[in-house]
Amino acid sequence: MAVEFTEANFDELALKSEKPVLIDFWAEWCGPCRMIGPLVDEIHNEYEGKAVVGKVNIDQHPNIAAKYGVRNIPTVLFLKGGEMVDKSVGAVPKSALTEKLEAQL
């Protein structure tokens, strides 16, 4: 299961990570989010030890979404060294997400 980012752990787990970070911004009511959620979990398992892969529920943690200007979900952000280096908006195939993550390794 992917890491659950919260306002309490976001700085430590995402911004201070020495590994690349993939963050899926989602909500319970979002159909396309439910489509890519399982893909994000698969990526978490496949990249364990190489990258931090997690999710932010925008209803529970709106400040994180606001900080990155997330207006549409699902939005997947890619961070490296605490900085956003890439992003993907909408339901995309797993290969599109792993390609962007691979570019950060």
Secondary structure, DSSP 8 states (H G I E B T S, - for coil): --EE--TTTHIIIIIT-SS-EEEEEE-TT-HHHHHHHHHHHHHHHHTTTT-EEEEEETTT-HHHHHHTT--SSSEEEEEETTEEEEEEESS--HHHHHHHHHTT-
